[in-house]
Amino acid sequence: MAESPNPIWVLPDAEGPVRPLAGADDQVSAWNAPTLSVIALPATGVPKPVGVPAILWSGSGAQVDTSPALAAAELFNPDPRTWGNVGWNALTNALKRIEPPPPVIRTHARNVVSDIPGVRRIVAPQGEPLPARVLIDPASMLTPLFAKSTLGVDQITRIFEFVRDIVAGVPDAAPKIFGVVVSGVAISPRDYCKPCPLDEGVIPGATIASIAKKTLPPGIPILIPETRAAESAAIIAQAS
């Protein structure tokens, strides 16, 4: 099996440490907080090891003027304010309140950082830089309609190609990319897409792994879901 030129890390399904595939929890590179967003981050922050960045969703417009008790429930609620000035202003203001190190924002179609232009605003800003890095999660950036059609593969290809091209064309972009999730694509009961093991989902995992292996620039970490991590890693290793 061919080895990947990209380090492979395991992304926990629940709250917990991101770690190397063959590593231990004490080799923590970030702390996954899958029920929290930057917009609705509690005042107490995220319980995690000191000096380790938290992986947070950017948040939904539904969380902008809600109570903390409801914030998690509204994390992926569709809201037209999410992708306009309301959502981006809420995200920008919230980032200013977070203690270092800067968080890692994970992409999602129903959150503020939802697509390639949103990612570009973090990794290659035209104005004032946002104090954050980004975890690019192609599965979560899809909509179910796209994922179930041939457009799903096309969109995932475009996301991987964006990573390749931005790293090649913008010297400062690579450090702002924490990594890329390489996973299968599952459909949530709430009608949005989410990662799953590469041997599951509505798009063949071997196809996704092959696109990633051919496209992602060396050195950009690949993150795989914790569930069936060994099987996903084997599919990536076998991809051509």
N, C-alpha and C positions, 0 to 999 in steps of 0.2 A: 504494500500500500504506500502511495506517495505521501510524504509529509507535507503539511501545510506551512507556507512561509509566514503565516499569521499565528500568533499565540492564541490558544483556545482556552477560554474561561467559562466557568459554569455560572449561569444566572439563576439564583434560587427562585422557586415559584412563590414562596412566601417571604416575609421579612428575613433578611439574613445577609451574610457576606458573599460577595463575588470572589471566587477563588480560581486558581489555575485548575485545569482538568485533572491533573495528577497531583495537585497540591493539597494543603490542609487549610483549615479555617484561619490559622494564624498568618496565612499569606493573603491577607485581605487587601483588595485593590479599591473596593467601594462597598457601600452598604445599601442593599436594595430595600426600598420602602414602598411596596406596591399599592398601599392604600392612601398614600399622601401625594399632594401636589404642591408645587411652589406657591401657587396663588392662595391655597388654604392651609399652608403649613402652620401647625400649632405654635404658639408663642414659646413653648418649651423646646421646639426644634425636634430633632430625630435622635432617639437614643442609639448611639453607635460608638465605635472606638474613636478616640481623640485623633484628629488629623486625617480622618478618612472621609472622603466625600460621600454624600448621600445621593442615591439615584431616585429622582422624583419625577412624576409626570408634571407637565407644565400646568395643567388644570383646564377646567371648562368655564365658560362664561356663566354657567349656572351656579358656580361657587363664588362669584364676585361679591354678592351681597347676601350671602346665606350665613346661618349660624354654624359654628365649628362642629356642632353635633350632627349636622346634616351634610357636611362637606364631603365625607367619604362616599355617601350614597349618591351624590351628584357628580362624582368624578368624571363619569363618561356620559352624562346627560347631554343630548343635543341641545345647543343653545346658539341662536344666531349671533350673539355678542362675542362668542369665543374667538372668531378669526378676524375681527375688526379691531378698531382702536381700543374698545373697552377691554378686551382680552389681553391685548399686548401691553396696554398701560398697566393693567393689574399685575401682569407677569414682571414687567420691568421694575415696578415699585416694590414688589415682593422680594425680588432678587437683591435689592439694596439693603434689606433687613436681615439677610442670612449671614451668619458668621462664617469666616473662612474655615476650611477650604471651599471654593465655589462648588455648588451642586452639579450633578450630571442630570440633564433633562432628557427624559426618554420620550420619543416621539409617539404620537397617537392621533388617528384621524379625527377624533372628537375633542382634542385638546388644542391649545393655542399653537404649539409647535407640532403641526400636523403633516407638513409636506416638505418638499425640497426647498421652496422659497423660505419657509420658516427655519429650516436647518441652516440655510445660507446666512440668515440674519445673526446666527450665533457664531458660525465658524469663519465667515468672511464678511463681517459687518461693514456697511458703507459709512456709518456714523460712529457714535460712541459704542464701544464693545460692551456686550452683556457679560456680567461676571458669572459665566457658566460654561460647561462643556456639554456635549450632546451624545446620547446613546441612540444610534439610528436603528429603529425597530421596524423593518419593512412590513412584517405581518400586521402589526398594529396600525400601519399607515394605510392599509387597504380598506376598501368597503366590501361588504359581502357580495354586492352585485359584481364588482370587478373580480373578486377572488374566485368566483364560480365560473368565470368566463376566461377566454384566452387573454383578456386584458390584464389579468392578474400577473401572469408571467412577464408581460411587457412592462408593467409598472415596477415590479421587483427589479427587473433588468435596469430600468432607468435609475432607480435608487442606487444600485451598486455602481453604475457608470458615473453617477454624480460624485460618489465618494472618490472614485479613481481620478476623475477630472479635476475636482477641487483640490485634492492633494497634490496633483501634478502642477496645477496652475497658480495656487495660492500658497506660498511657502509657510505662512503662519497657520494654515488650516488644520494640518494633521494633529498638532497637540490639542486642538479643541474637540477632536473626535475621540471620545472615550472608547468607542468600539461599535461594532455592527452585530445585531442579533441575526443569526442564521438559523432559521427554524422552519417548521411546517406552518401552515396557516389554518387555524380552526375558526369556526363561527360561534360566537358567544350567543347564549339564549337572549341576550339583550340586543342582538343584531349588530354587533361590531366584530371585527376580526381580532384575533389574539394569537400569540405564538403557541406552538405545540411541538412535540418531538418530530424530527425530520421524517420518521417513518409513519407519520399520521398526517391528517389534514386534507384539504381539498385540492392542493397543488402537489404534484409529485416531489418528494423531498430531494430525490436525486437530481432533479432539474434545478432546484434552488441551490443545492450545494455546488453543482457544476458552474452555475452563473457566478456564484460567490468566488469560487476558486480561480476562475478565469479573469475576474474583473477587479476584485479588491486588491489594492496595493499592498505589497509586503509590509509587515509591521503593524498594520491596523488590526487590533484584537477582534477575534470572532467570539461572540457569546452564544452559548447554546443553552436551552432550557434544562433545568436540573432533572426533570423527569426523563428517564431513558437517555441520559447524557451519553453513556457509552455507545448506544446505538446511533445517536446523532453524530458523534465523533467518527464512528466507523464509516458512515455514509459520506462525510466530508473527506475522509482519507481516501476513499475509493473513487471519488468523483474525478472526472477527467475534463 
